[in-house]
């Protein structure tokens, strides 16, 4: 698996989305840009790993968990 690269802005919108603070339909243009980027990265990684059986409906959460595992983040 290639390294997952997330910018500080992407991490911020991931956390906002997972906390229920934003959704794609009520996000600002800037937030939407970052959410779209995160979703694109999640789709690409799902394809690369053929990991659709791991997905439980939330691509953003799935990518975030993969990123935390990669970075050794425990929260």
C-alpha positions in Angstrom: 0.0 0.0 0.0 1.3 3.4 -0.9 1.6 6.0 1.9 -1.6 7.9 2.6 -0.9 11.6 2.4 -3.3 14.0 4.0 -2.9 17.8 4.3 -3.7 19.6 7.5 -6.8 21.0 5.9 -7.9 17.5 4.8 -7.4 16.2 8.4 -9.4 19.1 9.7 -12.4 18.4 7.5 -12.2 14.7 8.2 -12.5 15.4 11.9 -15.3 17.9 11.3 -17.2 15.5 9.2 -16.7 12.6 11.6 -17.8 14.8 14.5 -21.0 15.7 12.6 -20.0 19.3 12.3 -20.2 19.4 8.5 -21.6 17.4 5.6 -20.8 17.8 1.9 -24.2 19.6 1.4 -23.6 22.2 4.1 -19.8 22.6 3.9 -18.2 25.8 2.6 -16.6 25.7 -0.9 -13.2 25.3 0.7 -14.4 22.4 3.0 -16.1 20.8 0.0 -12.9 20.9 -2.0 -11.0 19.1 0.8 -13.8 16.6 1.4 -13.8 15.8 -2.3 -10.1 15.3 -2.2 -10.4 12.9 0.8 -13.1 10.9 -0.9 -11.0 10.7 -4.1 -8.1 9.4 -2.0 -10.3 6.9 -0.3 -11.7 5.6 -3.6 -8.3 5.2 -5.0 -7.0 3.3 -2.0 -10.1 1.1 -2.0 -9.4 0.2 -5.6 -5.6 -0.3 -5.0 -6.2 -2.6 -2.0 -9.4 -4.1 -3.4 -10.7 -3.6 0.1 -14.4 -3.1 -0.5 -15.2 -5.9 2.0 -13.6 -3.8 4.7 -15.8 -0.8 4.0 -18.7 -0.5 6.3 -20.4 2.4 4.5 -18.3 5.4 5.4 -15.3 5.9 3.1 -14.0 8.9 5.1 -14.0 6.9 8.4 -12.3 4.0 6.6 -9.6 6.2 5.2 -9.1 8.0 8.5 -8.6 4.6 10.3 -6.1 3.5 7.7 -4.3 6.8 8.1 -4.2 6.6 11.9 -2.9 3.0 11.7 -0.2 4.1 9.2 0.9 7.0 11.4 0.6 5.2 14.7 -2.1 7.6 16.0 -4.2 6.4 18.9 -7.1 8.5 19.9 
